Amino acid sequence: MIVASLGLMGILLMIYFVPWRWERIISFLDPWSNPWESGYQLTMSLMSIGRGDWFGVGLGQGLMKMGYLPDAHTDFIFSVIVEETGILGGLIIISLLFALTFRIFYISKDSFLRKNYFGFFFSYGVAILLGLHIFINVGVASGLLPTKGLTLPLISGGGTNLIVICLMIGLVLRIDYENKTSMPLTVVNRRVQF
């Protein structure tokens, strides 16, 4: 308990005494206090989401991607999606991405039941990674979390991140294939253990 308290105090002191860290925290808590400098990205993101309303301004009709919102194609792609397709379009994108995440959790559970522990741990890790990336990216774009620089999986423009996520999903698909072509689950559970 003492170590945790000292660690927390150290982190708070590092934030307080380093000016750019303190400015970043202040701009996260109140981006409208300095909307043209430290709070610029978040205010533009919130304005983009606000412009979208329920049904959006139409595909290709958004203004924020024209250079007003920095990193609109990577870190803040969700803001551009909501601006163009509306809150309903954003909810559909989030639902599809979380459906993919929950399907990977199901593959992980199936691997565990078939005693494929590598498949279980790998697919479980991929599901957690995708879920956290989605949660953090949407949270940053909507102002619920401080700016992190994480992309939205399978949507944001980016080379290495997109390739790695596609490779991970490909390996999860192979794990699912191995699960489906292995012995039936009832045979696996009836096996005699020595």
Secondary structure, 3 states (H helix, E strand, C coil): CHHHHHHHHHHHHHHHHCHHHHHHHHHHHCHHHCCCCCCHHHHHHHHHHHHHCCCCCCCCCCCHHHCCCCCCCCCCHHHHHHHHHHHHHHHHHHHHHHHHHHHHHHHHHHHHHCCCHHHHHHHHHHHHHHHHHHHHHHHHHCCCCCCCCCCCCCCCCCHHHHHHHHHHHHHHHHHHHHHHHCCCHHHHHHCCCC
